[in-house]
Structure formats: C-alpha cells, structure tokens
Amino acid sequence: MAVEMRLPIARSAARSAASLLHRQTNKDLVAPGDVITTDTGFMRFNGEVGDVIVGRITEVQQKRWKVETNSRLDSVLLLSSVNLPGGELAEVQSVYSDGALLLHTRSLKYGKLGQGVLVQISPSLIKRQKTHFHHLPCGASIILGNNGFVWLYPTPCQLEEEAGGFYTSLEPVSLSDREVISRLRNCLLALSAHKVLLYDTSVKDILKPEVMEEIVMMTQQKLIEHEG
C-alpha cells in the first residue's frame, strides 16, 4: 500500500511578511456587534417624541432657529412653535427621516431659561420619567434633559405649577445659592463618572446629610494620604 507524503515547504520571506502585515491590519477592523468603546461620552442623543430637551440656540433664521441638542444633527425650532423667545427648554414634537428633531415650546413649561449652570453628561445616564423638573430640598432646582444637558438654577421664591424651567429673573444670584449649585454640579459629575443613572431619587440621595458627611470624611482621608 503506497502512502503519499508531503514535506513542508519553506515560505518565502516576502510571503511571511505579507501574512504578518495582513494579520496586523485585520486587528484594527471590527465586525458588526463588536464593542468599539465603553466611554459613554462618545454617545449622541437619539430623540423621541415627548422628550424634554435643554438646548442652545446656534443659528437664527427667518422662520426657524437651529438648536444644539447633543444630537447628530442640529434640531429645528420653528418660530410658529415658539411660546417665548429663546427656546432653550423645549420638547420634541416629531423626528425627521434623517434623524433631526423638530422642537416646540408652546407649553408654559418650556421657553427661555434664566440664570443657571449647564452640566453636560451622557444621554444614556438620564432615566426617562414622567417629569424631569425637580425642586430639591437644598434650595436648587434641576431640569434633567433627555439629551444629556442638565440645567441647575436657584429655586424661585414663588413656585408655579406650569412654570417649569421658565424663570426670567435677572437678579444677582446670592453667594449661598451659587455654592449650593456648585456642590450640586460636582455631585452630578461624580455620579456620571461612576455611571449612575440620574433621576430625582439618585440626586436627592447624595444630598442627604449622612451621605454628604461620609463623602467629606473620605475626601479628607484621601487628602491626608496624598500629603503623607
């Protein structure tokens, strides 16, 4: 019985180099379903009808305004859909076929925002709820935009049910209010850094005295260790 045997053939140096280059090139390619990055900062907002939006007017045209809403395309706010000038707080009315958002501010809950601080986080960390307007016990109010734009401002002395985020007072913000808003901003950034969903309960929990005391003690301990 005859058996055919094949001896290994030595590859040429050029062929081996080409194979190595092919493998090194393919390692940078991704297939559908591969995870490219886990950094939520790269994520863009994909709006849905009824979403609460905090945005910034970027262009004023004759019949419409363009709004930066942390989405892939600029959103559109028609002047016929504007209740008050500014339109920085709006609601998604519809979504165009290309993904652009059509906004409106016809309700008294929406309109131009007053004095406050804008905090930008990943839209994936904003929990969808029935209401995104919250007055916190610390003396500040918060608007959790579904697009990842969070607005912090001093709680008005006279609260109105339908006022929402429309707050036109241009009076100087007191030092105590600025300190509260600054601490609240730092809390939001800390929660965002640890990928914690943001909604009224998660924000209020971190403002509890016992939690704040624990944070202060941990911070002091880290400072001591760092100095030592």
C-alpha positions in Angstrom: 0.0 0.0 0.0 1.6 3.2 -1.2 1.3 6.3 1.1 1.9 9.8 -0.3 3.9 12.1 2.0 4.2 15.8 1.6 7.1 17.6 3.1 6.6 21.1 4.5 7.7 23.8 2.0 9.5 26.8 3.4 7.7 30.0 2.8 9.5 32.9 1.3 10.4 35.9 3.4 8.2 38.1 1.4 5.2 35.9 1.8 5.7 35.6 5.5 6.0 39.4 5.8 2.8 39.9 3.8 0.9 37.4 6.0 2.1 39.2 9.2 1.1 42.6 7.8 -2.3 41.2 6.9 -2.9 40.0 10.5 -1.7 43.3 12.0 -4.0 45.2 9.7 -7.1 43.0 10.4 -6.7 43.6 14.2 -7.9 47.1 13.7 -11.0 46.0 11.8 -14.3 45.5 13.6 -17.3 43.3 12.8 -21.0 44.0 13.4 -21.7 43.6 17.1 -18.1 44.4 18.3 -17.7 46.8 21.2 -15.7 49.8 19.9 -15.7 51.8 23.1 -17.4 51.8 26.5 -16.9 55.5 27.0 -20.4 56.9 27.2 -19.1 60.4 26.4 -19.0 59.4 22.7 -22.7 58.7 22.6 -25.1 61.0 20.8 -28.7 61.7 21.6 -31.4 60.0 19.6 -34.6 61.8 20.4 -38.1 60.5 20.7 -41.4 62.4 20.6 -42.2 63.9 24.0 -38.5 64.1 25.2 -37.6 67.1 27.3 -34.7 68.9 25.7 -32.3 71.5 27.1 -30.5 73.1 24.2 -28.7 76.2 22.9 -29.7 78.4 20.0 -26.9 78.3 17.5 -28.4 80.0 14.4 -31.4 82.4 13.9 -33.1 82.2 10.6 -36.2 83.9 9.2 -38.7 81.3 10.0 -36.8 78.9 12.3 -34.0 78.6 14.8 -31.3 75.9 14.9 -30.7 74.4 18.3 -27.7 72.4 19.6 -29.2 69.4 21.4 -26.3 67.0 21.6 -27.7 65.0 18.7 -26.1 64.1 15.4 -27.8 66.9 13.6 -28.9 70.4 14.7 -32.5 70.4 15.9 -35.1 72.7 14.4 -37.4 75.1 16.3 -40.0 76.8 14.1 -41.0 80.3 15.1 -44.6 79.3 14.8 -43.9 76.8 17.6 -42.3 79.3 19.9 -44.2 80.4 23.0 -41.5 82.7 24.4 -38.2 84.0 23.0 -35.1 81.8 23.5 -36.5 78.3 23.2 -33.6 76.8 25.2 -36.0 74.4 27.0 -38.2 72.5 24.6 -40.0 69.3 23.8 -39.5 67.0 20.8 -42.6 67.4 18.6 -41.5 65.0 15.8 -38.4 63.4 14.3 -37.4 63.9 10.6 -36.5 61.0 8.4 -32.8 61.9 8.7 -32.9 61.9 12.5 -33.1 65.7 13.0 -35.5 66.8 15.8 -38.4 69.2 15.4 -39.0 71.0 18.7 -41.7 73.2 20.1 -42.2 75.4 23.2 -45.9 76.0 23.1 -46.5 74.9 26.7 -45.8 77.3 29.5 -43.4 74.7 30.9 -40.9 75.5 28.1 -39.2 78.6 26.9 -36.1 80.7 27.6 -34.1 79.6 30.6 -32.9 82.2 33.2 -29.7 82.2 35.2 -28.2 78.9 35.9 -25.5 76.3 35.2 -25.4 73.8 32.3 -23.9 70.4 33.0 -23.4 68.0 30.1 -23.4 64.2 30.7 -24.1 61.2 28.6 -27.8 60.9 27.5 -27.7 57.2 28.4 -27.4 58.2 32.1 -30.7 60.2 32.1 -33.6 58.0 33.3 -36.8 58.5 31.5 -39.5 59.6 33.9 -42.9 61.3 33.8 -41.4 64.6 34.9 -37.9 65.9 34.5 -38.4 69.1 36.6 -37.4 68.8 40.2 -37.1 71.3 43.1 -34.5 69.9 45.5 -34.5 70.4 49.3 -31.1 72.0 49.1 -32.6 75.2 47.6 -31.7 74.5 43.9 -33.8 73.2 41.1 -32.8 70.8 38.3 -34.0 70.0 34.8 -32.8 66.6 33.6 -32.9 66.9 29.8 -33.2 63.6 28.0 -30.4 64.8 25.7 -27.9 64.8 28.5 -28.0 68.6 29.1 -28.8 69.2 32.8 -29.8 72.7 33.9 -29.3 73.8 37.5 -30.7 77.1 38.8 -31.9 78.7 42.1 -35.3 77.6 43.2 -37.7 80.6 42.7 -39.4 82.0 45.8 -42.8 81.7 44.2 -43.3 78.4 42.5 -45.9 78.0 39.8 -47.2 74.6 38.7 -47.0 75.3 34.9 -43.9 77.5 35.0 -41.4 74.6 34.5 -38.0 75.9 33.7 -39.1 79.3 32.5 -37.6 81.7 35.0 -36.9 85.2 33.8 -35.4 86.8 37.0 -32.2 88.6 36.2 -31.5 89.5 39.8 -27.9 88.7 41.0 -27.6 85.2 42.4 -26.6 85.1 46.0 -23.3 83.6 47.1 -25.1 80.9 49.1 -27.2 79.9 46.0 -24.0 79.7 43.9 -22.3 77.5 46.5 -25.3 75.1 46.5 -25.4 74.9 42.7 -21.6 74.3 42.6 -21.9 71.5 45.0 -24.8 70.0 43.1 -22.9 70.2 39.9 -19.9 68.4 41.5 -22.3 65.7 42.7 -23.8 65.2 39.2 -20.3 64.9 37.7 -19.3 62.3 40.4 -22.5 60.3 39.7 -21.9 60.5 36.0 -18.2 59.4 36.4 -19.4 56.2 38.2 -22.2 55.6 35.5 -25.1 56.1 37.9 -28.5 56.8 36.4 -29.6 60.3 37.1 -33.2 61.0 38.3 -34.8 62.7 41.3 -34.2 59.9 43.8 -30.5 59.4 42.9 -29.8 63.1 43.1 -31.6 63.5 46.4 -29.9 60.5 48.0 -26.4 62.0 47.5 -27.6 65.3 49.1 -28.6 63.5 52.4 -26.6 64.8 55.4 -25.3 61.4 56.3 -24.1 60.8 52.8 -22.5 64.2 52.5 -20.7 63.7 55.8 -19.4 60.3 54.6 -18.1 62.0 51.4 -16.4 64.7 53.4 -14.6 62.2 55.6 -13.5 60.1 52.6 -12.2 63.3 50.9 -10.3 64.3 54.0 -8.8 60.9 54.3 -7.6 60.9 50.7 -6.1 64.4 51.2 -4.2 63.2 54.2 -2.9 60.1 52.4 -1.9 62.3 49.4 0.0 64.7 51.6 1.7 61.9 53.5 
